[in-house]
Amino acid sequence: MRSIHSIFVILIGWLLFGAYFYYAYSFHGDNTLDHFFSFHSPAESLLNVVILSALVGSHITAYLINDRKKLLKKTGLSQSQLAQAAQEWKATFDSIPYGVILTDKDCNIIRSNKYLADKTALPSDDLSNTNKCYEVVCGKDKPDDCCPINKSEAFHKTRAHEFIDKASGKRFSESITPVYNDSGAVTSYVHVLIDISESREKETKLTESKDAFFNMLKDLDTAFRDLKSIHEDLIVALSNIIDAKSPWTCGHSIETTNYATAIAREMQMDHHEIETLRVAALLHDIGKIGTFDHILNKPDKLNSHEADLIRQHPLKGEEMLTPINGLGHLLPIIRAHHEKYDGSGYPDGLKGEDIPILARVLCVADSFDAMVSDRPYRSSRGKEYALSELRRCAATHFDPIIVNAFSQVLERSSSNDSGLMPIRNRQN
């Protein structure tokens, strides 16, 4: 849209051109246009050019007037937007929850936000006059030799340090970043000041809590080790009580445990399984505590009633250990350690894979130790006989895989003289 001024200038141009053309027409009539564009004399031709230029110039001037108005309008809008942007930037700058300071190379404060003014109780304008950053921030008369500004300029990257404000007693973290011009020279520095007192206090408390927790864990570990040692001692003591029931079974639980764990290691069982088997082997005959001594020590063959009483010891052992929560995983092993691979064992007549694997291992170890030990009704049968019986009864009484593993253990033990064989002759 054209302005009034531009329209007025165009009208002036056309009026001037019209007046001149009318004047020329009064002299030349219908030949006015031919006369206007033909050359007659230098003065007259120059006048024609001036009149024509005035018409064209009026249009150009009108165009420039109109564009100038638009430019002024845009400039005014840009200035308003710039002022608004500056206000928004200042509001943002002052709302930052930590101190931001801009300094020159001589440590003079150029600009700072409201955080620093609140910290120092000085107006922002006063801070930006003659104050040095080390006076306002660090409360010192001169910068330290280790001032991060020196490090920032030397290493061309942000440097940080911590200090304690003497006035408030608070701990601050200050990071200083150099600002460069186009040629790469440092022109100023941006300081960021953060109050880390609360976080450091929390960190200290957390460290103390962590140390206290680790100390508690150490105490618990010591207590657990002591408790585990007591538990182990009680298990061994209980197995000794079981074996002390009869002079003929003295050491039987320990020897059976040695054989059973050796078989488990040969079969590459994991540590948990071996530990479970070890405790079960120590306690496998605990049910015999309720068996009469004269039956355990009888030199003659047991009658059917006495044999039935002996066969009750796996069930009695399970019953005795059931109230102990920590030994619940041993119950299936102790109950089934007299089951036979072909299903002819007791108390449940389990067969093959239905018998727990650890009970099958314990059955082989228990039977071997019984055969190589003295009994009131017979002398020791010896290692060779016991091993031949295990092999003969493999797949009927015993798991053949376990018998094969035990055979390899015994053969290796004999060749290495490792001491796996019985270390006592229980004829007392």
Buried (B, 14 or more C-beta within 10 A) or exposed (E): EEBEBBEEBBEBBBEBBEEBBEEBBEEEEEEBEEBBEEEEEEEEBEEBEEBBEBBEEBBEBBBEBBEEBEEEEEEEEEEEEEEEEEEEEBEEBBEEEBBBBBBBEEBBBEBBBBBBBEBBEBEBEEBBEEBBBBBBBBEEEEBEEEBBBBBBBEEEEBBBBEBEBEEEEBBBBBBBBBEEEEEEEBEBBBBBBBBBBEEBEEEEEEEEEEEEEEEEEEEEEEEEEEEEEEEEEEBBEBBBEBBEBBBBBBBBBBBBBBBBBBBBEBBEBEEEBBEBBBBBBBBBBBBBBBBEEEBBBBEEEBEEEBEEBBBBBBBBBBBBBEEEEEBEEBBBBBBBBBBBBBBEBBBBEBBEEEBBBBBBBBBBBBBBBBBBBBBEEEEBBEBEEBBEBBBEBBEEBBBBEBBBBBBEBBEEBEEEEEEBBBEEEBEE
